[in-house]
């Protein structure tokens, strides 16, 4: 057995595509696409979507999304998704041109933040105007 045959073909293709040192995290996500449990191309892409885009752990606390294993910032999630889909493409022999065109099926975080930015109505009973305005 030759050294080139020691690692799986899919992993080798990920290593070649993301060979630069600055590309190491994306190489890892590409290999996660190779190792996906999905039996079909669609299931593999769905796994990438779940891996790279996480909902907040605690409802109504956006910051809690960073406790999960997603890359965090939206630009990182996009790069993670593209790298993972590349791995799926290598796994299922999908042409790289087609794999590069796949987009995540999630709304952008910016759109979600804008919709949640509207403040809820304030109950006038909870606003106390007769509180003393002294400081400690």
Rosetta silent file (secondary structure, phi, psi, omega in degrees, C-alpha in Angstrom):
SEQUENCE: XXXXXXXXXXXXXXXXXXXXXXXXXXXXXXXXXXXXXXXXXXXXXXXXXXXXXXXXXXXXXXXXXXXXXXXXXXXXXXXXXXXXXXXXXXXXXXXXXXXXXXXXXXXXXXXXXXXXXXXXXXXXXXXXXXXXXXXX
SCORE:     score description
SCORE:     0.000 S_00000001
   1 L     0.000  130.446  179.780    0.000    0.000    0.000 S_00000001
   2 L   -83.816  151.650 -178.730    1.396    3.400   -1.004 S_00000001
   3 H   -54.919  -34.041  178.373    1.341    6.354    1.427 S_00000001
   4 H   -65.688  -19.947 -179.379   -1.158    8.188   -0.797 S_00000001
   5 H   -91.784   -3.019 -177.496   -3.591    5.299   -0.311 S_00000001
   6 L   -71.785  -30.791  179.522   -3.487    5.460    3.501 S_00000001
   7 L  -108.240  154.413 -177.904   -6.066    8.206    3.713 S_00000001
   8 L   -62.928  152.249 -178.728   -9.450    8.248    2.010 S_00000001
   9 H   -58.395  -43.297 -177.746   -9.750    9.834   -1.432 S_00000001
  10 H   -60.951  -46.419  179.057  -12.287   12.393   -0.202 S_00000001
  11 H   -61.729  -38.557  177.470  -10.012   13.595    2.600 S_00000001
  12 H   -62.730  -40.217  179.590   -7.101   13.903    0.169 S_00000001
  13 H   -66.549  -37.131  176.137   -9.198   16.090   -2.131 S_00000001
  14 H   -64.093  -42.938 -179.573  -10.125   18.326    0.811 S_00000001
  15 H   -62.462  -40.130  178.977   -6.462   18.620    1.778 S_00000001
  16 H   -68.522  -41.069 -177.472   -5.554   19.607   -1.789 S_00000001
  17 H   -68.727  -38.347 -178.187   -8.374   22.138   -2.101 S_00000001
  18 L  -113.635   57.281 -173.101   -7.626   23.766    1.275 S_00000001
  19 L   -77.767  -28.426 -176.578   -3.851   23.329    1.282 S_00000001
  20 L   -67.531  149.195  179.884   -2.825   26.758    2.624 S_00000001
  21 H   -58.765  -34.445  179.664   -2.206   27.103    6.361 S_00000001
  22 H   -71.085  -11.888 -177.707   -4.876   29.797    6.560 S_00000001
  23 H   -97.095    4.942 -175.161   -7.367   27.292    5.140 S_00000001
  24 H   -55.571  -46.078 -179.042   -6.966   24.697    7.922 S_00000001
  25 H   -62.319  -34.700 -178.087  -10.377   25.317    9.560 S_00000001
  26 H   -74.486  -30.890  174.259  -12.128   25.025    6.188 S_00000001
  27 H   -61.065  -41.603  179.502  -10.181   21.830    5.436 S_00000001
  28 H   -62.626  -44.587  179.883  -11.590   20.379    8.673 S_00000001
  29 H   -68.653  -32.272  174.752  -15.159   21.295    7.682 S_00000001
  30 H   -61.679  -44.937 -179.694  -14.574   19.858    4.206 S_00000001
  31 H   -67.921  -28.959  174.176  -13.526   16.574    5.816 S_00000001
  32 H   -65.544  -35.059  174.364  -16.632   16.689    8.013 S_00000001
  33 H   -64.624  -38.926  177.141  -18.623   16.770    4.767 S_00000001
  34 H   -62.794  -37.413 -175.720  -16.673   13.709    3.624 S_00000001
  35 L   -91.312    8.697 -178.467  -17.493   11.943    6.886 S_00000001
  36 L   -59.073  147.042  177.955  -21.177   12.885    6.877 S_00000001
  37 L   -81.093   -6.251 -178.521  -23.627   10.111    7.715 S_00000001
  38 L   -60.583  136.522  179.792  -25.928   11.218    4.896 S_00000001
  39 L   -85.539  -17.688 -178.903  -26.703    8.498    2.381 S_00000001
  40 L  -129.124  167.445  177.170  -27.475   10.970   -0.415 S_00000001
  41 H   -57.204  -45.587 -178.125  -26.142   14.290   -1.667 S_00000001
  42 H   -62.961  -41.914  179.097  -29.197   16.114   -0.251 S_00000001
  43 H   -65.746  -37.619  179.145  -28.780   14.540    3.206 S_00000001
  44 H   -65.096  -44.497  178.377  -25.091   15.439    3.230 S_00000001
  45 H   -63.520  -38.229  176.709  -25.851   19.084    2.364 S_00000001
  46 H   -62.689  -39.882  176.405  -28.499   19.089    5.095 S_00000001
  47 H   -61.812  -39.754  177.737  -25.871   17.833    7.560 S_00000001
  48 H   -63.464  -39.637  178.842  -23.602   20.722    6.520 S_00000001
  49 H   -61.267  -42.796  179.317  -26.455   23.137    7.115 S_00000001
  50 H   -70.308  -34.097 -178.285  -26.930   21.785   10.644 S_00000001
  51 H   -70.793  -43.652 -170.568  -23.184   21.784   11.328 S_00000001
  52 H   -93.428  -17.305  179.155  -22.413   25.308   10.193 S_00000001
  53 L  -123.611  118.815 -178.743  -25.576   27.162   11.220 S_00000001
  54 L  -118.230  143.115  172.194  -26.764   26.846   14.787 S_00000001
  55 L   -83.637  155.447  178.439  -29.780   28.280   16.495 S_00000001
  56 L   -56.537  144.187 -179.830  -29.211   29.860   19.897 S_00000001
  57 L   -68.049  -43.169  178.137  -29.027   27.345   22.722 S_00000001
  58 L  -104.146  128.483 -177.795  -31.265   29.463   24.941 S_00000001
  59 L   -60.500  140.753  178.351  -34.380   30.888   23.334 S_00000001
  60 L    67.843   11.518  174.745  -34.389   34.687   22.945 S_00000001
  61 L  -124.315   92.678 -174.515  -30.683   34.951   23.800 S_00000001
  62 H   -59.437  -35.615 -177.709  -28.794   35.369   20.546 S_00000001
  63 H   -61.776  -21.663 -177.286  -25.404   35.310   22.300 S_00000001
  64 H   -70.784  -12.086  177.819  -26.068   31.732   23.401 S_00000001
  65 H   -63.625  -24.589 -177.217  -25.481   30.543   19.809 S_00000001
  66 H   -76.628   -8.590  175.277  -21.772   30.860   20.497 S_00000001
  67 H   -78.766  -17.467 -178.576  -21.929   28.042   23.046 S_00000001
  68 L   -87.000 -176.166 -171.930  -22.649   25.600   20.258 S_00000001
  69 L   -93.795   11.198  178.075  -20.126   24.288   17.771 S_00000001
  70 L   -72.131  158.871 -177.309  -20.975   26.575   14.878 S_00000001
  71 L   -64.333  -17.542  177.142  -18.243   28.914   13.634 S_00000001
  72 L   104.852  -95.970 -177.565  -20.007   31.957   15.100 S_00000001
  73 L   -62.312  148.989 -176.122  -19.949   34.947   12.745 S_00000001
  74 H   -59.847  -39.121 -179.832  -22.163   34.697    9.686 S_00000001
  75 H   -63.540  -35.576  176.776  -19.236   34.995    7.250 S_00000001
  76 H   -68.390  -38.343  178.535  -17.554   32.040    8.993 S_00000001
  77 H   -63.606  -39.136  178.829  -20.756   30.020    8.783 S_00000001
  78 H   -64.505  -45.498  179.292  -20.942   30.675    5.044 S_00000001
  79 H   -65.550  -39.106  176.863  -17.328   29.572    4.540 S_00000001
  80 H   -59.567  -46.875 -178.514  -17.902   26.533    6.758 S_00000001
  81 H   -61.800  -45.183 -179.331  -20.959   25.582    4.706 S_00000001
  82 H   -63.553  -39.619  179.020  -19.117   25.953    1.386 S_00000001
  83 H   -67.159  -42.884 -179.887  -16.206   23.849    2.649 S_00000001
  84 H   -63.989  -42.450  178.612  -18.524   21.162    4.008 S_00000001
  85 H   -64.613  -33.658  175.468  -20.496   21.058    0.747 S_00000001
  86 H   -60.461  -43.327  177.295  -17.184   20.654   -1.111 S_00000001
  87 H   -61.683  -40.877  176.628  -16.554   17.555    1.002 S_00000001
  88 H   -62.793  -39.756  178.879  -20.028   16.260    0.163 S_00000001
  89 H   -62.922  -41.654  177.392  -19.293   16.893   -3.502 S_00000001
  90 H   -64.613  -39.193 -177.391  -16.074   14.889   -3.292 S_00000001
  91 H   -65.696  -40.982 -174.998  -17.901   12.105   -1.450 S_00000001
  92 L  -105.028   15.684  178.735  -20.722   11.806   -4.002 S_00000001
  93 L    53.853   44.069  175.316  -18.665   12.704   -7.131 S_00000001
  94 L   -88.997  135.504  179.396  -20.568   15.940   -7.724 S_00000001
  95 L   -57.965  138.638 -178.667  -18.770   18.351  -10.063 S_00000001
  96 H   -55.586  -32.469  179.691  -17.046   21.148   -8.076 S_00000001
  97 H   -62.200  -41.124  179.779  -18.895   23.776  -10.148 S_00000001
  98 H   -70.872  -42.073 -179.736  -22.247   22.423   -8.935 S_00000001
  99 H   -63.196  -36.876 -179.079  -21.072   22.082   -5.322 S_00000001
 100 H   -70.349  -18.329 -178.293  -19.814   25.689   -5.320 S_00000001
 101 H   -89.084  -10.317 -177.883  -23.260   26.928   -6.402 S_00000001
 102 L   -70.693  131.883  179.047  -25.141   25.382   -3.453 S_00000001
 103 L  -112.422  148.174  177.412  -26.453   27.987   -1.028 S_00000001
 104 L   -65.621  147.304 -179.634  -27.548   27.363    2.567 S_00000001
 105 L   -97.360   50.623  178.637  -31.295   27.188    3.043 S_00000001
 106 L  -130.259  144.500  174.137  -31.288   29.550    6.022 S_00000001
 107 L   -69.771  152.641 -179.313  -32.173   33.233    6.231 S_00000001
 108 L   -67.467  152.684  179.394  -29.239   35.478    6.990 S_00000001
 109 H   -64.757  -31.090  179.995  -28.649   36.446   10.614 S_00000001
 110 H   -62.796  -39.907  178.299  -28.877   40.112    9.637 S_00000001
 111 H   -66.010  -38.995  178.439  -32.485   39.602    8.504 S_00000001
 112 H   -66.762  -39.709 -178.780  -33.290   37.835   11.769 S_00000001
 113 H   -66.879  -38.038  178.960  -31.682   40.584   13.842 S_00000001
 114 H   -64.649  -40.877 -178.800  -33.666   43.290   12.020 S_00000001
 115 H   -70.646  -31.311  179.992  -36.946   41.506   12.678 S_00000001
 116 H   -89.173   -5.029 -177.603  -36.117   40.981   16.351 S_00000001
 117 L   -75.659  -20.462  178.827  -34.792   44.544   16.760 S_00000001
 118 L   -64.721  126.243 -176.717  -38.296   46.005   17.072 S_00000001
 119 L   -77.033  145.171  179.202  -38.804   46.697   20.741 S_00000001
 120 L   -70.290  156.530  179.322  -41.848   45.209   22.434 S_00000001
 121 L   -64.407  144.999 -177.864  -44.576   47.598   23.605 S_00000001
 122 L   -93.850  130.529  178.102  -43.972   49.011   27.071 S_00000001
 123 L   -77.281  119.788 -176.796  -46.649   48.465   29.689 S_00000001
 124 H   -63.533  -23.494  178.849  -47.389   51.903   31.221 S_00000001
 125 H   -67.864  -26.320 -177.987  -48.149   50.294   34.589 S_00000001
 126 H   -84.628  -15.951  179.493  -44.546   49.125   34.814 S_00000001
 127 L   -86.728  120.454 -178.137  -43.083   52.563   34.199 S_00000001
 128 L  -107.603  114.127 -178.385  -42.758   54.391   37.494 S_00000001
 129 L   -87.562  -18.738 -175.627  -42.432   58.146   37.114 S_00000001
 130 L   -95.649   22.952  176.428  -42.328   58.947   40.812 S_00000001
 131 L   -75.491  139.191  177.148  -39.045   57.155   41.532 S_00000001
 132 L   -67.011  143.818 -177.343  -36.492   59.438   43.171 S_00000001
 133 L  -102.629   48.290  177.635  -33.692   60.394   40.841 S_00000001
 134 L  -102.646  153.205  178.249  -30.877   60.233   43.323 S_00000001
 135 L  -105.707  160.520 -176.980  -27.723   58.256   42.860 S_00000001
 136 L   -78.020    0.000    0.000  -26.012   56.121   45.434 S_00000001
